[in-house]
Amino acid sequence: MPISFHECGFGHRRGSRLFTDLDLLLPQGRTALVGPNGSGKSTLLGLAASLFHPRAGRVSYRGLDPALRRDRARYRALVGWMPQDVRPLPGLTAREQVGYAGWLKGLPRREAWRRAPAALETVGLGELAGESCAALSGGQLRRVGLAQTLVHDAEVILLDEPTAGLDPEQRDRFREILAGRDGHVVVATHDTGGLADLYDSVVALGPGGVAYAGPAAGWAAAGGPALRGV
């Protein structure tokens, strides 16, 4: 079941409109969310993650509307989100920060603590589990952010530019993680090379809203390179 946007309107400032009457289903499987800067990729993921709530219309998953208080905790437990800006929490080690993220997503405290090392191993940071997050490099901190997203086994994972600041070896590791993951993953990315090799679907945003939504294999045939700059 996909995350759905039904007649959604949203703007960051009163009177502004980034999205108007947005109708979109984020497909199951691996989806690349592409578009030029300012087209709304991060905002769309923020709406899907329930960081923002639409000013009109609704976002839903499994019949849950995160704008409703009664649905919000369950929705957030099912949907994991990694923002562009991953920050260290003061005084916490990598394991503690990942465990804390799992607890916030609804895991019992002991279970979150138990799962954190495995999530860090998945992103190649197992040996740094006891290190202070404040002492990690930018690329390492982004991998902590990915581990935070993986630790609670969410049904849907939303990743906003997850490879920004990673070196080529780390990018390859991310591709391995993504290729080996079942379920529903949406990745906002500027890296449009080889989309059909890694993703099942592409959603492209432009100034007018959704410029393309369909199979990754049909992206190039639909004018993908041109749509990137609309």
N, C-alpha and C positions, 0 to 999 in steps of 0.2 A: 504494500500500500504506500503510495507516494505522499510526500508533503504537498499540500495543495494551497494555492493562493486563489481566493475567489473575490473578484471585483475589489481588489485592494488599492487603497490610496495611501500615499505616505509622502511626507516632506520633512526635512530636518528643521525647518523654520516655519513659523506660522505664515500661512499664505503661500508657501512654496509647495511644489508638487514634483517629486521625483518619479513616483509611480501614480498612475491614474487608471482605475478600473483594470488592474492587473489580474489576468486569469492565467494560471500556470500550474502545471503538475511537474514537480521535480522527479524525473523518472527513477525507477528502481535500478539497481546496479551502480556502475561508476559513471558519474556525470561531470564533465568539465564545464565550468561557468566562465565564459570569456566575454570580453568587451573592452573598449577603451577606458582610460581613467575617467572617472566621473559618471560612468554609465549606470552605476548602482550595484555593482557586484557585492561589495561589502555590506551595503544596506540590505540587499536581498537576503544574504546569509544571516544578518542580524535579525531580520524579521522571522526567518525560519528557525533561528535559535531562541526566539522570544526575548532577545535583548531589547528590541523595539516592538511596539504593537501598532498595527495599521490604524490610520485615522478613519478609514472607511473599509468595509469588507472584512474578511477574516482569513486567518491562516489556520490550517488544521492538519492533524496527523492522527490516524486511528480514531477519528471522531472527537479528538481532544482539541480544544481551543485555548491556547496559552494566554489569551487575553482575559480568560475567566480564572479567578483565583482557585476555584475548585479543581481545575484541570492542570494548573501550571506545574506543580511538582511532578506529577506523573509524566507530563509532556517532556519536561527537562531531563527526566531520568531516561527517556527513550531517545533523546536527541543530544548528541555530543557536538561540541563546537570549539574550534581553535581559531581565535582571532589573529589578525596580523601582528598585533602588539602583545607579545608574551612577556610579562614582567615577573621578576622574582618577588616572592613574599618575604618580608623582612624576617631574618632569623631562621628560615626553614631550609632544610636540606632538600635535595632533589626528591628523595623518597617521601619526605614529609609533605612537600608541595603536591606531588602526584597523589598521595594518599588523601590529602585534604580535599583535592578536587573530586576524588571518588566519593568521599563522605558528603560533600555538597550535592552530589548527584543522586544521593539516596542510599549509598552502600552503608552498612553498619561500619562503625569505626574500625573494628578489628579486621573486617574483611577488606576494607579499603587499604589498610596498612599491609595486609598480606599480599594483595594484588600488585601493589606499587612496584616492587622489584621486577616482576615479570614484564610490566609495561615499559619500564626503563630498559630492560634487556632487549625488548622488541625494537627499540629505536637506537640501540647501540650505546646506551649510557649506563649499563649495569654496574660498571666499575666506579661510577661517580655517584652512586646512590646516596652516599654519606656526605657528599660535598655540599657546601652552602650554595644555593642557587645564585646568590649575589656574586659569587666568584666565578661563575660559568661564563664562557664566551657567548656572543650573540647566537651563533649557530647551535651551540649546545642548549641554550635556553629555549630555542625554537623546538628542539627535539623533546625537551621536557614538556613543552606545550602539547606536542603530539601525544606523548605518553599520558598526559592528563585527559586527553580526549578518548584514548583507548581503554583506560583503566576500568571503566564501569560497563564495558560491553554494550554500548548503546546500539540500538537498531539502525539509527541514522547518524552518520558522521559528516559534519560540515567543516571544511578546512579552508581558511582564507590565506592564500599565498603561502602554503606550508614550506615551499622550498626556497623562499627568499632568505638570503644570507647563508645558505648551505653551500659547501664546496661540492665539486663534481662527484666525489665518492659518496657523500651524504645524500646527494640527489638520487644517485643510483639506488641507495638503500631505501629511500622513500618510495621509489618506483617498485621495488621488490615488495615492500609492505603493502602498497596499494594493490598490486597485481595479485597478491596472495590473500586478499581479504574478500570474503563473501559479504553480501548485504548491500546496503544503500549508502553510498559515499558521494558527496558533492564537493568538488574542489574548484575554488576560484583561482584562476591562474592566468599569467601572461605568456606562459610557455605553451605555444600552440603547435610545436613540432611533434609529429607522430601521435596526434590525438587518437586516431583510430586504433593504434597499437595498445593504448593504455585504458581508454574510456569506451563505454558503450554508447553514451549519448553526449550531445553538446547542447548547451543553452547559451545563446549569444545575446547580449544586451546592447542596445544602441540608444540614441537620444529619444526615439519614439517608443521605447519599451523593448519587447522581445523581438529581435531580428531573425532569430532562427531557433528552433527547438526540434531536435530530431536525432536520428542515429549519427554516431560519430563517423561512420563510413560514408554518410551522405554530406558531410560538412564541406569538403572541398568542392563537390559537385554543385553545392548550393551557393558557391561563391565565398567560401570561408575566408580566404585571405583578404578579400575586399570588405567583408563584414566586420573584421577586426577593427577597422578604422572608422566605422560609421559614427 
